[in-house]
C-alpha cells in the first residue's frame, strides 16, 4: 500500500537531510520528490502561484501512489502556493498520509545551515528574505519538529509513525 510523507519547513531546517536519510533507510520502493530538484533543477521555475512544479510534483506523487511506493515529498512548499496540491495528495493517500513541519526559530535554521556542505549557495540574509513563520497546513495529523529535535530524533519519529499507519 502506498504511503505519503510530507516534510516541510523553511530553508536550512533539515528537510532534505531527513528525506535522504529516510530514502536510504527504506531503499527500493521509495520515491523522493524534492521541491528544489523539481522546481529549480528540472523546470527552472519561480516560486509563484501556478508554477509548473506544482503539477509535476502532484504527477510524480500520483505515480508513486499507483505503484504502491513510499512517497516522500520534501520542500518549503508554501501553503499559499502549494497547499491545494498537498490537500489533493492527502485526499488521494487518505489514511496513509503523514505530514511534518519544521517549526524552528530563524536563528536555529541559520545555525543548521552553517553546518551544511552547500552553505555557500545562499546567505542568512537570503534565508530571512524567504522566511515564512509557522506556515502550517492546519491539518489535524500535521506534526512538528522543534529546535531541540535532531536529525536522528526526527528520523526515528517518522519511522515509528510509518509503522503505525
N, C-alpha and C positions, 0 to 999 in steps of 0.2 A: 504494500500500500504506500502511495506517495505521501511524503511529509514535507511541509514548508516551514523553514526557519527564516524569519526576517530579523536582520541585525542592523539597527540604525543608530545614528548619532553624529555629532559634529566631527569635523576634520581633526585627525590626530587622537581620537578617543580609543582606538584599538580594534575597530570593526574588522578591518582587513586581516589583521593578525589572527583574530579569533576565528574568522571564517576559514582561513587557510589551515589553521590547526584542526578544525572540525573536518575539513575535507581530507586532510592527511589521515586522520583517525578512522574515518568511515570508508575511505578509498573508493573503489569502483562502485558505481551506483549513486554517486554524489555529484550533483550539478551545482557548481559555484557560479553565481551571477553577480559579478562585481560592478557596481554602478560606474566606477572610474573606467573600467575596461569597455563597457557598452557605450557610455555617453561620450567619453573623451577619446579613447583609442579607436574604437570601431567606427563611430559616427562623427566625431569632431563637433558634437552638438553643444549648445549653450544651455545653462540651467534656466529654462523658461517654460511657461505653460505650453503644452502641445509639442514639445520637442520629440523627435523620433525615438529617442531612447526609451520613452515610456512604453510605446507599443512593442518595441523589440524585447524589452525586459519581460513584459507580460507573455509574449510569444514563447520566449525561452522557458519561462516557468511553466507554461501550459505543456510544452514538450516534456519537461520533467514529470509533470503530473501524468501525462498519457503513458509514460514509460516506467511508472512506479519508482521514481527516483527520490532521494532525499535532496530537496532543492533549498539551497542557501542563497538568499537574496540579501546582499550586503551593500550598504552605502549610506550616504547622507539622507537621500530620499525625503526631501522636504514635503511635509504634509500638504501644503497648499498646491504643490505641483504634482506630486506622485500619489497622494492619498487615495484618489478614486481607483487608480490601478491596483494599489495594495489591497484595497477593500474587495475588488473583484477577485484577486488571488485568494484572499481569506475565504470568500464565499466558495470558490472552486475547491480548495483543500479542506474546507469545513473544520471538523474537529481535529484534523491533523495539522493545525497551524499553531506555531509558536512565534511570538513577536517580542523582541528585546530592544530597549533603547538605552544608550549610554548617557545617563543623566549626570554629567560631570560638570565641575566648575570650569570656567575658561582657563584658569591657572593650571588645573590638572591636565587639561588637554595639551597645553603648551609644554608642560613637564614631560608628558608621554611622547610628544612629537620630537623633543630633543634627544630621545633615545633611539630614534628610527634611522635606518640607513638613508632613507630619502628625505631627511630633514632639510636639505638644501633646496628642495623643489619649491617650497613656499615658506614664508616667514610668519612669526606670530602676528604681525600686522595684517597679513592676508587672512589668517585664521579669524582675527577679530572682525574683519570686514564680512566674512562669510557666516559668522556665528549666528545661530538661532537657538535661543534659550528655551529649553523644555518644549520641544516641538513634538509633543506626544500625538499618537494616533487616537487615543481616547477609547481604546478597546479594553474590555474587562480583562482579557487574557494578556495584555501587554505587561511585560516585566521590565525591571530597571536594573542597570548596573550603576553603582555609585563610585565615588573616588576611591574608596577602600577596596573595591573588587579588582583583584589581579587578573591577568590573562588566564592563569590556571583556574582560579575560582569561577570565572565566567564560563570557561570551557566545561568544567565539571558540572556546573549547574545545567547547562544545555544538554549535556549527555544524559544526565539524570532525568530531565524533563522529557527528552525524547523516548526514554524507556517507559515513561508513564502514559504516553498518548497512544 
